Every structure is written in C-alpha cells, then in structure tokens.
Amino acid sequence: MSLISVIVSCFNEEQALPYFYDEIVKTADKMDYVDFEFLFVNDGSKDKTLEIIKGFAAKDDRVKYVSFSRNFGKEAAMYAGFKNCKGDYAVLMDADLQDPPYLLPEMYDAIVKERYDSAATRRVTRKGEPPIRSFFARMFYRIINRISDADIVDGARDYRLMTRQMVDAILSMSEYNRFSKGIFGWIGFKTKWIEFENVERVAGETKWSFWKLFKYSLEGITAFSVGPLQLASIFGVLFSMVAFIMIIVIIVRTLIYGDPVSGWPSLVCIITLIGGIQLLCIGILGQYLSKTYLETKKRPVYIEKESNIND
C-alpha cells in the first residue's frame, strides 16, 4: 500500500499533542487502504513536548521524531519533515488541530482519483481572530500576489497533501531563508483547494504574535519579490524630478520677484521627509543585503540533536 507521511512541527505543544495524536490515529484507522507514518519535529520545545512524543513512539512503531538543538522556527521544522519523511505522499499539519484530520480522505482522493499533485486547504473565515490581524493578513496576500510571481491564495494554510515528486521539488530549493507558502506556489504543480471553516486551537496558546507575523510577511515579500527595491528606485527618481523642478521655480521666482526669506518650519519638514525616504530606501536595501549575507554563509537550516528515524 502507499505510505502517507504526516509531518507535524511542534513547539511547546504538550497540551495539544495528546488530542492531536488521538484524532490522527482515528483518521488513519479509517483510511485502512493506506499506511501511515507520523513524523513529529520538535522545534526546540522547552516543555514536555519531546517526552510526550517519545511516549507515542514507545507504543506506536509508526511514530518517528526529529528533535532540534534549539528553536529554529516552523520553516526549518517543515524542511526537516520533508527531508526525513519516507512516504509516497507527505502532508503538513499543526499539532493544535486547527488543521482538521477529517479532511485527509478527501485530500487523498483528490490526488489519487482526480490526478492532482497536491491538495491544499484554505480558510474561508477567520472566526476567532482579532479584526486588525485579519485585516493585515488580507492586505499581505493582496500585496504579495501583485508584486511577486508566487501564487499565494488568501487564507491558505500550510496543511496540504503532496506527492513525492512535489516534495522532492521543495527539497531542491535548499535556501536558508525559507517561506514555504511562496515555495509551494513558485514550484507550480496542479493543486486542488479545499475550503473549510476556521477552527480554534484545541489547547494551549498560539506562538504567532502580531509582531512575528509581521516579520514573517517581510520574509515572504523579500524572498519572492524585488518590488521593494523597485519602489526605492521610484522614490529616488521621483524626488530627483521634484528637486529639479523646484530649482527651476526658485531661479525664476528670484529673477522676477527677488528672493524673499522663506520660513524655516517648511524647510525642516522637507528635510525630514526626504531624510525619512532615504532611510526607508536604505532599510529596504539592508533587508535584501542581509538575506544575501545569510545565504552566503551556507549555514544549515536546522541542527538535529536526536532522532529515532534510523532506529
């Protein structure tokens, strides 16, 4: 039978893991026409997450785990899952049950029967999220789809089932600064989107604060678009044109009307505005330069501390 690898990234999920394991085992028992492996990636958790995963592995041979030496982030955990999974198909899931396991049979049928390369999920509502967070999330999807080549669907989750061919394509992109939502869209392949209502966490608290999401969005924009660099160039050209026109205006006014003394507040405002634009452009350049700097270091995406993959 075909093998499905369920990849679960975990960071301080001791409260949610028992619920998740029970639900995914129930789903696997219903899908008795395929085999499963459950690959948990412990992303440097400081609670009892690893101990709970080891408890699962002790009673269930299908449970595998990889534990990091520290917290490397969800992107690194997903990459580690792809790198260590052995299935003919791989599915990404969160341990908080916001990715409903009951959708797996439908996702599997979409690939096997309808001949899709992946079956991905998207939320049609953001029930339970703060309104301001939902607003900025929608704005991010609009912006990145306009300025990049990556096809990122609004409300898309990382929860998706993929063929081995698609997994290998993702692994071929071994960049250090990873943004998986963009990678999924950039590599192409035929994808079926499955919609579902937003589900709140079964236990524990979200690890994604507004600030972390904002930084993650910047990662995505700089990883798949040079739009900000073009914006900096446009600012430069625009202000150069304005400055040239104003020079001509001042010369003409001086020759015709003399040179009345202008107020210093307006001058200070103009200097502050131009200085702010310059700093913004330097910051944009710095973002891209920092990404290049980190890539040239050739550091590993993650460091593995222990695993039972080869046991």
C-alpha positions in Angstrom: 0.0 0.0 0.0 1.0 3.6 -0.4 2.6 5.4 2.5 1.5 8.8 3.8 3.9 10.8 6.0 2.2 13.1 8.4 4.7 15.9 9.3 3.9 17.7 12.5 6.0 20.7 13.7 5.9 21.1 17.4 7.0 24.0 19.6 5.8 23.8 23.3 2.7 21.7 22.3 2.5 19.4 25.4 -1.2 20.3 26.0 -2.4 19.8 22.4 -0.3 16.7 21.4 -2.5 14.1 23.2 -5.6 15.4 21.5 -3.9 15.6 18.1 -2.5 12.0 18.4 -5.9 10.6 19.2 -7.5 12.3 16.2 -4.9 11.5 13.7 -4.9 7.8 14.8 -8.7 7.7 14.3 -8.3 9.1 10.8 -5.5 6.7 10.0 -7.6 3.7 11.2 -10.5 4.8 8.9 -8.1 5.1 5.9 -7.1 1.5 6.1 -6.3 1.4 2.4 -3.0 3.3 3.0 -0.2 3.1 5.5 0.9 6.0 7.7 4.0 7.3 9.4 3.7 10.1 11.9 6.8 12.3 11.9 6.9 14.8 14.7 9.6 17.6 14.5 10.3 19.0 18.0 11.4 22.6 17.3 13.4 23.2 20.5 10.5 22.9 22.9 11.1 23.9 26.5 8.2 21.9 27.9 7.4 18.2 27.9 6.7 18.0 24.1 9.6 15.7 23.4 8.8 13.4 26.3 5.2 13.0 25.1 6.4 12.3 21.5 8.7 9.6 22.8 5.8 8.1 24.7 3.9 7.9 21.4 6.9 6.2 19.7 7.2 3.7 22.5 3.7 2.3 21.9 3.4 3.0 18.1 6.0 2.0 15.6 4.6 4.5 13.1 5.7 7.4 15.2 9.0 8.9 14.3 10.6 12.1 15.6 13.4 14.6 14.9 14.4 16.9 17.8 16.3 20.2 17.2 19.2 21.5 19.3 17.2 24.8 19.7 14.2 26.6 18.3 14.9 27.1 14.6 11.3 28.1 13.6 8.4 26.5 11.8 10.0 26.8 8.4 13.0 24.8 9.5 10.7 22.2 11.1 8.8 21.7 7.9 12.0 21.4 5.9 13.3 18.8 8.3 10.0 16.9 7.9 10.3 16.9 4.1 13.9 15.8 4.4 13.2 12.9 6.7 9.9 11.6 5.6 9.7 8.3 3.6 6.2 8.4 2.3 4.8 8.3 -1.2 2.8 11.3 -0.1 3.5 13.9 2.6 1.1 16.1 4.5 1.9 19.1 6.7 -0.2 19.5 9.8 -0.2 21.6 13.0 -0.5 19.9 16.4 -3.2 22.3 17.6 -5.9 20.6 15.5 -6.5 23.8 13.5 -5.8 21.5 10.5 -8.8 19.1 10.7 -7.6 15.5 10.2 -11.1 14.5 8.8 -10.1 16.3 5.6 -7.3 13.8 4.8 -9.5 11.3 2.9 -10.8 14.0 0.6 -7.3 15.3 0.1 -6.0 11.8 -0.7 -8.8 11.2 -3.2 -8.1 14.5 -4.9 -4.5 13.3 -5.7 -5.2 9.6 -6.4 -8.5 9.8 -8.2 -8.6 13.3 -9.6 -4.9 13.3 -10.5 -3.8 16.4 -8.7 -0.2 16.9 -7.5 -1.3 18.4 -4.2 -4.4 19.0 -2.2 -4.2 22.2 -0.2 -6.6 23.8 2.3 -7.7 27.4 2.9 -9.9 29.0 5.5 -13.0 30.7 4.2 -13.5 32.6 7.5 -11.2 34.0 10.2 -13.6 33.5 13.1 -11.8 33.9 16.4 -9.0 36.1 15.1 -8.7 39.8 16.1 -10.1 42.1 13.4 -6.9 44.0 12.9 -4.9 40.8 12.4 -7.4 39.6 9.8 -7.2 42.9 8.0 -3.4 42.9 7.8 -3.4 39.3 6.7 -5.7 40.0 3.8 -3.6 43.0 2.8 -0.5 40.9 2.8 -1.9 38.4 0.4 -3.1 41.2 -1.9 0.3 42.9 -1.9 2.5 39.8 -2.4 0.3 38.5 -5.2 0.7 41.8 -7.0 4.4 42.2 -6.7 5.7 38.6 -6.9 5.5 35.6 -9.2 4.4 33.3 -6.4 0.7 32.2 -6.4 -0.4 32.5 -2.8 -4.1 32.0 -2.0 -5.8 34.2 0.6 -6.4 32.1 3.7 -4.1 29.3 2.6 -2.9 27.0 5.3 0.4 25.0 5.3 -1.9 22.0 5.7 -1.6 20.2 2.3 -1.0 16.7 1.0 1.7 16.4 -1.7 3.1 13.8 -4.0 6.7 12.6 -3.6 7.6 14.5 -6.8 6.4 17.8 -5.3 8.2 17.1 -2.0 11.5 16.5 -4.0 10.9 19.8 -5.8 10.6 21.6 -2.5 13.8 19.9 -1.2 15.7 21.1 -4.3 15.1 24.6 -3.0 17.6 24.4 -0.1 17.7 28.2 0.6 18.3 29.2 4.2 15.7 32.0 4.3 12.6 29.9 3.6 9.0 31.0 3.0 7.1 27.8 2.3 3.8 29.4 1.2 5.7 31.1 -1.6 7.7 28.0 -2.4 4.5 26.0 -2.8 3.2 28.5 -5.3 6.5 29.1 -7.1 7.3 25.4 -7.9 3.9 25.1 -9.6 2.2 21.7 -9.9 -1.5 21.1 -10.1 -3.3 21.9 -6.8 -6.8 21.4 -5.6 -8.0 23.9 -3.0 -10.3 22.5 -0.2 -12.1 25.1 1.8 -13.1 24.8 5.5 -14.3 26.9 8.3 -11.7 28.3 10.7 -11.1 26.0 13.7 -9.7 27.4 17.0 -6.9 25.7 18.9 -7.8 22.6 20.9 -5.4 23.6 23.7 -2.6 25.9 24.5 -1.8 29.3 23.1 -0.7 30.4 19.7 3.0 31.0 19.2 2.4 33.6 16.5 2.2 37.1 17.8 1.3 40.1 15.6 5.0 41.1 15.5 6.1 37.6 14.5 3.6 37.5 11.7 4.7 40.9 10.5 8.3 39.8 10.3 7.2 36.6 8.6 5.4 38.6 6.0 8.5 40.7 5.3 10.4 37.4 4.9 7.9 36.4 2.2 8.0 39.7 0.4 11.8 39.9 0.2 12.1 36.2 -0.7 9.8 36.3 -3.7 9.8 39.9 -5.0 12.1 42.7 -5.8 9.2 45.1 -5.7 10.5 47.0 -2.7 13.8 47.6 -4.5 11.9 48.9 -7.4 9.9 51.1 -5.1 13.2 52.6 -3.7 14.3 53.4 -7.2 11.0 55.0 -8.0 11.3 57.2 -4.9 14.8 58.2 -6.0 13.7 59.2 -9.5 10.5 61.0 -8.2 12.4 63.1 -5.7 15.1 63.9 -8.2 12.5 65.2 -10.6 10.8 67.2 -7.9 14.1 68.7 -6.8 15.0 69.7 -10.4 11.6 71.4 -10.9 11.8 73.3 -7.7 15.3 74.5 -8.6 13.9 76.0 -11.8 10.9 77.5 -9.9 13.2 79.1 -7.3 15.5 80.6 -10.0 12.6 82.0 -12.0 11.0 83.4 -8.8 14.3 85.0 -7.7 14.9 86.7 -11.1 11.3 88.0 -11.3 10.3 88.8 -7.7 13.6 88.9 -5.8 14.4 86.4 -3.0 12.0 86.7 -0.1 13.0 84.8 3.0 11.1 81.5 3.4 10.0 80.1 6.7 12.3 77.6 8.3 9.5 75.2 9.5 8.7 74.3 5.9 12.4 73.7 5.2 12.7 71.4 8.3 9.6 69.4 7.2 11.0 68.9 3.7 14.4 67.9 5.0 12.8 65.4 7.5 10.6 64.0 4.7 13.5 63.4 2.3 15.6 62.0 5.2 12.9 59.6 6.1 12.5 58.4 2.5 16.3 57.9 2.3 16.3 55.9 5.5 13.4 53.8 4.2 15.3 53.0 1.0 18.4 52.2 2.9 16.4 49.9 5.1 14.9 48.1 2.0 18.4 47.6 0.6 19.6 46.3 4.0 16.8 43.7 4.1 18.0 42.2 0.8 21.6 42.5 1.7 21.1 40.7 5.0 19.3 37.8 3.1 22.2 37.6 0.7 24.7 37.6 3.6 22.9 34.8 5.4 22.7 32.7 2.2 26.4 33.1 1.5 27.3 31.7 5.0 25.8 28.3 3.9 24.6 27.6 7.4 22.3 24.5 7.9 18.6 25.2 8.0 18.5 23.2 11.3 20.7 21.2 13.6 19.4 17.8 14.7 20.0 16.8 18.3 18.3 13.4 18.4 16.0 11.2 16.3 14.6 7.7 16.0 14.4 7.8 12.2 17.2 5.2 11.8 16.2 3.0 14.8 
